[in-house]
């Protein structure tokens, strides 16, 4: 029960952010995802090279 009760207030923090803070947060998430995709691509290429030897 406590787990569900704590989830109810999850949107409040986002609502309290200013527009600039939201944009900064969203940009940080975009950059993190872009970096993760690039890293995943590199690992996939390396793994592919190892299996093709």
C-alpha positions as a LaTeX table, in Angstrom:
\begin{tabular}{lrrr}
\hline
Residue & $x$ (\AA) & $y$ (\AA) & $z$ (\AA) \\
\hline
Unk1 & 0.00 & 0.00 & 0.00 \\
Unk2 & 2.71 & 2.47 & 0.89 \\
Unk3 & 4.31 & 1.88 & $-2.50$ \\
Unk4 & 1.16 & 2.95 & $-4.34$ \\
Unk5 & 0.61 & 5.93 & $-2.07$ \\
Unk6 & 4.09 & 7.26 & $-2.75$ \\
Unk7 & 3.52 & 7.01 & $-6.52$ \\
Unk8 & 0.55 & 9.38 & $-6.37$ \\
Unk9 & 2.80 & 12.40 & $-5.71$ \\
Unk10 & 5.34 & 11.50 & $-8.39$ \\
Unk11 & 4.12 & 14.18 & $-10.83$ \\
Unk12 & 4.47 & 17.03 & $-8.37$ \\
Unk13 & 8.22 & 17.47 & $-8.72$ \\
Unk14 & 7.90 & 17.86 & $-12.51$ \\
Unk15 & 5.07 & 20.37 & $-12.08$ \\
Unk16 & 7.16 & 22.46 & $-9.70$ \\
Unk17 & 10.06 & 22.81 & $-12.14$ \\
Unk18 & 10.39 & 25.98 & $-14.14$ \\
Unk19 & 10.25 & 25.77 & $-17.93$ \\
Unk20 & 14.02 & 26.25 & $-18.19$ \\
Unk21 & 14.68 & 23.49 & $-15.65$ \\
Unk22 & 12.42 & 21.16 & $-17.62$ \\
Unk23 & 14.27 & 21.92 & $-20.84$ \\
Unk24 & 17.63 & 21.32 & $-19.16$ \\
Unk25 & 16.42 & 18.03 & $-17.72$ \\
Unk26 & 15.00 & 16.87 & $-21.06$ \\
Unk27 & 18.23 & 17.80 & $-22.87$ \\
Unk28 & 20.27 & 15.85 & $-20.32$ \\
Unk29 & 18.06 & 12.81 & $-20.92$ \\
Unk30 & 18.42 & 13.19 & $-24.71$ \\
Unk31 & 22.21 & 13.38 & $-24.45$ \\
Unk32 & 22.33 & 10.38 & $-22.11$ \\
Unk33 & 20.22 & 8.32 & $-24.52$ \\
Unk34 & 22.30 & 9.44 & $-27.50$ \\
Unk35 & 25.50 & 8.47 & $-25.68$ \\
Unk36 & 24.04 & 5.09 & $-24.69$ \\
Unk37 & 22.99 & 4.39 & $-28.29$ \\
Unk38 & 26.46 & 5.33 & $-29.57$ \\
Unk39 & 28.08 & 3.13 & $-26.94$ \\
Unk40 & 25.77 & 0.24 & $-27.79$ \\
Unk41 & 26.55 & 0.60 & $-31.49$ \\
Unk42 & 30.30 & 0.48 & $-30.81$ \\
Unk43 & 29.93 & $-2.62$ & $-28.64$ \\
Unk44 & 27.80 & $-4.27$ & $-31.33$ \\
Unk45 & 30.42 & $-3.53$ & $-33.98$ \\
Unk46 & 33.22 & $-4.85$ & $-31.78$ \\
Unk47 & 31.27 & $-7.98$ & $-30.91$ \\
Unk48 & 30.50 & $-8.52$ & $-34.59$ \\
Unk49 & 34.18 & $-8.20$ & $-35.48$ \\
Unk50 & 35.12 & $-10.77$ & $-32.83$ \\
Unk51 & 32.59 & $-13.33$ & $-34.08$ \\
Unk52 & 33.66 & $-12.86$ & $-37.72$ \\
Unk53 & 37.31 & $-13.72$ & $-37.04$ \\
\hline
\end{tabular}
